[in-house]
Amino acid sequence: MNIVLLSLFTGFLVGFIFALFKLPIPAPPALEGVIGIVGIYLGFQLFAKISPWLSNLIK
């Protein structure tokens, strides 16, 4: 949980600094972009779970 809070704080700080210097937001500004990032994460997690099965299948 500490890593989650640290990640949230870091993201908040980066967003604040970008806004302070009037730079464009360094993340997708729309919900669709955020959902895409979640999809990438879920795909990565799925691969990690089925990777041993795929490894046995290829042998």
C-alpha positions, 0 to 999 in steps of 0.5 A, a space after each residue: 500500500 505504501 508504494 501505491 501512495 508513493 506513486 499517487 503522490 509522485 504523480 500528483 507532484 509531477 502533474 503539479 510541476 507540469 501545470 506550474 510551468 504551463 506544460 501539457 499534461 504528461 498523461 492521457 487527458 481522457 478516460 479512454 487513455 487511462 482505460 488503455 493504460 489499465 488494459 496494458 497493465 492487465 495484459 502484462 499481468 495475464 501474460 505473467 500468469 500464463 507464461 509458465 503454461 506457454 513455456 510447457 506447451 512449447 517444450 
